[in-house]
Amino acid sequence: MSGVISRRALLGGLLAGVALPATAGAPLTSLRPVPRGAKPPAMPPPAAAKIIRDARLGGSVGYAVADAKTGKLIEAYNADARMPPASVAKAVTAYYARTHLGPDHVFSTRLIAMGPITNGRLEGDLALVGGGDPTLDTDALGGLVEALRDTGIHTVTGRLRIFAGALPQLRHIDPEQPDHVGYNPSVSGLNLNFNRVHFEWKRVKEDYAVTMQARDLRFRPSVEVAQMSIDAERRFPVFSYNGGAGIDRWSVARAALGREGARWLPVRRAARYSREVFISLARSYGLVLKPGPDLEAPPRGEVLAVHNSAPLEEIIGSMLRYSTNLSAEVLGLAATKSRGTDPHSLIASARDMNRWIRNDIGPRTTGFVDHSGLGDGSRITPSDMVRILAHAGPDGPIRPLLKTFAIGNDRLATSAEVRAKTGTLNFVSGLAGYIRANENRELVFAIFTADPERRDAIRIEDRERPPGSRSWSRRSRAMQKQLIRRWLELKPA
C-alpha cells in the first residue's frame, strides 16, 4: 500500500468531523439555526473559546484549520455554518480565473477601421473595441491614440463607435451600496480607470473650483458624462446622485468640503465615459472624432492598434493585494465565458463558479452571488473555504499571490509565514489562507465572523462608515491573529 495520500482522499477526509471539548461560558450562536432535535455545535477548546469571548463580537464566529499536506483537521468551530466571506471570495475567484483563463491570458483593447483608408483618410467609422480589461486607464487610451497617429491617419469621415459587449454592462456591482462609493462602480466590456472619475475641489475666495477628470499620470482630461454641483443648503447626505438623461449628475453638500480635497466617484456609464475620454485625447493630437452609437457586435475591419493588459497572473496579484472589486468581477465573468457560458449578470456568473466548485473540488453548499464578495448575499462555510484552498495547494498558484499577514513581531510570529486574503464588510470579517510554520508544517485555514443583526440595522446612507463598525473589525482582526498564534503553538499530533 502506497504511503502517498491522493488529492481526492485528502479532500474527501478533510473536515469530516471532529470531537471538541465543551467549554464554560455563554454559547456562541450560528448564522444557521440548529435544526430542532439536532445537537448544537461543539464548543471550541477553552483557550480558543476565551479568545473568541474576549473579542466581544456578538453574532457568529466560525473557523477551521487543517494540515494542508495530509488533510487532517487540527481544530474547528462552527465549521459548517454558512457565513458571508466578504472579500475572501476574491481568493476563490482568483483560483477560478487562473484555472480557466491561464496565467498568461491578456485582455486586448483594439482600434478597428470600419472602412477603407486612403492617404491618411479613413472613409468610415473608427471602432474602439473593449476586451474587458479591468486595468485599462487613461494613459493606455492615450497610447492607443498615439499608435493611431503613427499609422498616418489624420481624418475619420465617420464616427467613433464603441463595442463594450464582451462582458455584460451593469450599472453597479451591488445595488445595496451607497451611490457614491468608488468600490461599487459599473462593470462593462470596456472599463476605464476602474470605472471611476476623479472629483477635486479647491476653495477660491468664497466659492469652490471643481473638476471632474479621467485623471492619470500623463493625461487629465475633463469629462461631461459625470458632473458635480455644490449644494449650499443641505448638510446631509454629503453626496446625492441623479442618473437621468445619460449623465451622472452629482451634488455635494458644501458644508462637507473644507478647504480642498479629492475623491474617486463611481462611473455608471462606462462605455460613454471611455468614448468621451478617447475623443478628448484624440483632439489633443489633432484628430477630430464625432461620437456614434454603440456597436451591438464586434466589428470587422483592419486592426489599427492594440493595447494588451498585463498577464492574468499580475492582474490577479494586484486584485488580491488591493482587493479591487471591479477586477474580481471582470476576472470571474471572463472565466465563466471561457467555460462556454454567456452570463447576463454577476449572479449568473457566480452560479457557474458555484457549479465548478461542486463538480471539480467537492463542496456542495457554496453560494456566491458575485465574484468580489461585495454583495452580502454570498455564503460559504469555513470548512468549504479550507477545502478550496487545500485543493489549490500550499505550493499551488494562489498562495504566492496572497499578501503576507502579520501576526506580531516576536519569535513565534517570525518563525512562520502567513499568506491570506482578508475580507471586510460592515460587521463582517473574514480571513483565509495558508500558514507555513516551522518543522515543515503547512496549514490551511479560514476564519469568518459576522453580526447580521447589527449589519441589517444600518441605514443605506450610513453604510460607508457606520458607527461601531471599525472598532468591531479591529477586534475581529485581533481575534484572528490570536487564533493563528494559538495554532502555531499547538504541537503536531
Phi, psi and omega in degrees: 000131183288146176272358180280131179268123180289158177299321180297317179293321180300309184288328179292325181270348184295126176059037179287350178141151181204144177264120180245142181292150178285164179221157179283170178105175182293139179294148177265131187276166178242150174297329180258118181302145176288126180302149180301130180090349180273157177285142176292160180298143178300144179279152179290163176304156186307317182296318178292322180299321179293319178301315181294315182296319182292340179288339177052052184268333188068187176061227188232147173229135175215143178207163173207142175220136183220160172289121186289340182270321184258341184083002182288128179289133180261317180196147179204152173210131183050037187291343180253014176279128180280119188228156178289129182274345189052220187287355171302335177303332181297332177294322177292315178300320179300316179294318179299312183292317182293324180296319188263334181259331182089152186293338185261004180299139175234153175260127185251133172248127190236150167253127184233131175278123181261027179193176181287156179242126180226119176052045178079009182245117177273114180271085182145195183274155171251131183249132170258112190249113180278146175245014178093000184311116180281351185251003180301133181229177183299320179297324177294320175297321176300322176296323176294320177297317179296320178295323177296317178300320183292343175285347182095359179287128179236351181218137173237115183284335181267217185236166173275120179252145181245134167244115181239016187270011176297333175228160177299145179262114187236141183288335181198169176277310183231117183291349183272358181276158173301151184301324195266359186281129185290343180277003179235062184274183172288167177231140185201169171282352175226098183254151181216129178054041184056028180054051177226153177239143185269115178259124179229142178225146177219136179288128176232102185056243182261008184231186178233139169266127186238137173233146172234110190229152168271068193284139174214191184288317183267322188238145178223059182290138172283155183231155176254343183292341174233123185233149183232136171234159181251128180257111182277350187271320188261160173251325180224148354289161180297315179241145168229155188225140173222123185256023182284161174060027175075013182236140170276102181259117180249152166224150182231143178289124182303324183297342183268356192276321186071203184283313181200164179171181180200155171200160177267132177248151181288146173259131182263348182234078189297317182295316180294322177301312180297319180297314181297317181294319180296317179298319179296316179295318179298320180299323180293343176256011175087009180253117182268123179238143176254140180288142176234174181293152178295151178274143179272342182215157178300133183278160171262152178151183181283130176281119184267327182201151181223136169245121177259139175290173168296161177301154183307321181304318179290321179296318178298315180301317178293319179299317179288324182292315185257001178054051185279114185295316181300315180300317180299316182294318180295316180298318179295315179298317180295322178295318178297317178298324180293342178273004177094008178253142178249087186290140179263353183205169177293320182294326177294319178292320179297324177299322178293323176295321176300319178296318178300317179299314180297313189281325187257336184246317175129320180303137187245001184244007179294141181221067177283142177248354174203188183252352183258338186087003181292322177286126186280009175278348179292146179218142173205150177269154174304321181295320179292323178297319178295321179296321180294315180293324177294324178295319176296326173091144179294339176252016183273195190281341188270320185308311182293345180271348179280149179288148171290133182249115184281135178242012180142186180229017178271186185297320180299315183293320184280350178276355183225158174241124177249123174241125189206163172252127175272162175210131182219125163235175177298118180060030172222133180215137179220156176207130179209143180170214188235146175237122175254104185259179176289176182059028178058031178274132176240119180245153173232139189212163171210136177229126177232137175227146180200142171237085187296329181294315179293323179295315183294339182277353183284132173289147185300326181287346179260004190287345177288319180215072180288146179302134175088346186289320182294316180293324176298316180295322178297318179294323178295316179298319179297319178298317180300316180297320180293322177296317179297317178298321178298316181295326178292330181278342179290133179281140177302138181290000000 
